[in-house]
Amino acid sequence: MIEEKTMVADTLTGINGELIRFGEMIPQTENQELKTTLKQFRNACEQSQEELYQIAREKAYYVPASKATQEEIDHVKSLFTQKTN
């Protein structure tokens, strides 16, 4: 029997995959009607992902990583703001 935790994790993985595909398709179409429809699907998918994420957090199926320290944040910022010579 599949546990609820596994089903939630599998569903989140599937939704995340769909979000990636929408992100690839949207900029590649020139048809504005199709682009709008894909964006609507992506938005609905994002909402489902957020709702499932909240359920997973409430049930302790998902525990997010600890927040980055200010030192870690500063380091990553410096990687993107360094001038290349």
HELIX and SHEET records of a PDB file:
HELIX    1   1 GLU A    4  MET A   25  1                                  22    
HELIX    2   2 ILE A   26  GLN A   28  5                                   3    
HELIX    3   3 GLN A   32  GLU A   58  1                                  27    
HELIX    4   4 GLN A   70  THR A   81  1                                  12    
END                                                                             
